[in-house]
Amino acid sequence: MSKPAVDGFERANAGRVSVVRLDVRSALGNALAYQFQVRAVPTFLLFSPDGELAAKHVGIATAGRLASLLSEGTEGR
């Protein structure tokens, strides 16, 4: 399960990232899933400070994968 990894990632990066969890069954979650073409749960989306989609990971993620995703999404910034 990704929840422990996400919780640890959130704690380790406090002040650097904001983690937002959305339920795709909610109206907002469903609308955003459609907008960003989320086809599986869990899906992790990383956005740049200017709101652009910077990286995406589909499936269960480890804390290491989330850190890697953050690095990928911040390259060149």
N, C-alpha and C positions, 0 to 999 in steps of 0.2 A: 504494500500500500504506500502511496506517495505522501500521505498526510504527515507522518513523522519526518520525512525528508524535507518537506516544504516548511514545516514548523522550525526545524533546525536551520534551514537556509534563511528563513526570515529572522531568526534570532541572531545568526552570525553576520547578517548584513543590515542590521537595524540602523536606520539613519541613512543608509545608502540606497535601499530599494523599498518600495511599497508593494506588499503582496495583497492582492484583491482576489477573493474567492467568489465565484459566481455559480449559482445553481442553474443549469441549462433548462430546468423545468420552470423557472420563474420567467416572467415576461421580459425583464431586462436581460437575463442570461440567455434566453432563447434568441432575442434580437441580436445580441452581440455574437452569439455562436453563428448565426446566419451571416452576419456582416463579415466575420473573419473566417468563414468556411470551416468551422469546427465540425468534424465528422466523427470524432471519437472522444470519449471521456476516460481519463483526463487528458486535456490538452493544455500546455503551458505557453502563454504568449508573453513576450518581452517587448516593451515599448520604450522608445528613446524618450528623453526629456521633452522633445517637441511633439510627442504623440504618435510618431510613426512606428509601425510594426518593425522590430529589429531582429527578432528571432522567434522560432516556434519549435516546440517539441511535442510530439503526440505519443501518448502512452505513459506508463509508470516511469517516474524519474527518481534517481538517487540524488542525494545532496551534491555529490560530485558532478552529476550531469547538469544540475541546476546552476552550479558555479561555472561550469563550462559554457552553458547557455548564456549566462551573464557576460562572460568574457567575449563570446562570439558577438553578442549584441552591442558591446561597447567598443569593439575594435575600430580604430580610426576616429574616435571621438575625443 
